[in-house]
Amino acid sequence: MYAPPSDDDRPSGRHHSSKGASRGRSGTDASKKGEKGSALRRKSSAASARGPVLKRKKSPPSWGIKKDLSMVDRTAAFFVENQIRFSAIILAFMHGCHYLVPQLQPTTRKLLEVCYYNPATGSYGKGPDDVYLVFYWIVMFTFLRATAVDYIFMPFARRGGISAKKDLVRFAEQAWLLVYYSIFWTLGMYLMYNSPYWMDLAQMWVDWPVRELGGTFKWYYLVQYAFWLQQIFVLNIEERRKDYHQMFAHHIVTCMLIFASYTYHMTRVGNVILCVMDVVDILLPLAKMLKYLGYNAICDCTFGVFLITWFIGRHVCYMRIVHSSWFDALAHIREGWYAPNATEPTLYSEKPCPSTSFLLGQFLKPMGTVVFKKEILGTLVILLLALQVLTLMWFYMILRVAWKVIKGGGADDTRSDDEGDDDEEEEDEDIEFEGPNPKAVEAVQMNGTAMSTASFPSVIMNGGSHRHLSSQPLGGG
């Protein structure tokens, strides 16, 4: 390294000969170089005092609004960054039209209220105007989710001692799910408890088709439908996880079942299935949040309850519901035509079976004549079994990693890790460390990704069964 000359060696400027001038100029140049060398040495000394210096080799970006992303990815990232802004504008516009423009209230009321009220029965029918309420709640969930994550749950996570960005986002993600499922599972259980099919699955099929619903029940069912449609939207605009395809298939099947059960008047079985599924989705986010906050003992207990509840709810009770959906349904419902005001069906022996176009069209006209056929029921049962296959896959993955932990091995549940996590790990391998403190290397590599092999529920740390937030904070506010 260049060593600057001392003050005694530098020219004083007292010599006026050409040789002295030449020496003066060279001395000035040497002085400048010496000052630069001193600055470099001071910078190097300061860096050494601070500790090891990390030099990260350049790697391709994994996400964000960057030039090397495709137009689709850039658009998705733009929506992710502005979820709060866009949803708030749409909500303000809808509410403004409703309250400030009375002429529009016959239309805007459909966004805010349950439609098709029947004064004679005090119940609500079904129809195409229900789409207004579903759309409103898709926007509302987008706003509530992004706002809660950015301004409630992530600050709470920081107060709880969570500092890694990935952990902050995933903690906030799980907190949102915990709040949502706690509310709607409680409401669903209340409706089921006060129904004729409480603890009697055969009653789900008595008096089919049940064309009208109570106001609370209809609101609950449509808002659940809106939630799952919104989950498909979120799944495709935010950073993809490794189980994207499984989750996408799960959300599509779930939405198909909710829509078909609503329009085909099988909301009773839909209510039971939602309750059986939602209770598990309360325990899983709770266990993850406790793990992130460091409450390992409570997390252990919660995870044990979650594992038992998952098996009983999603594989024992659920299959009992599927069994009832075929055998009990065929025992209580006769094949034939069900007119809107008829108490008994018109059998196929009296009126031929309708065409395929009519069978499909009846799902768009739920208050019209409905036809019951084994083939339609069989299709719904197949969708239920497809959902069971997906849950079995996830349960197998949970058990496999849990067994690995019990045997003393490391736990690494990557079901919902970001697709870019592998790239991030490769970047970690490219990090070069300079300095006398090599222990900092391990601390940097483990930050936000370490999983305890001594804690049984560490299987649930990386990722979740439903939720997919990007590694960036949501919203544009």
Beta strands, then each sheet from edge to edge (+ up, - down):
strand 1: 53-55
strand 2: 117-118
strand 3: 123-124
strand 4: 336-338
strand 5: 370-372
strand 6: 432-434
sheet 1: 1+ 6-
sheet 2: 2+ 3-
sheet 3: 4+ 5-
end
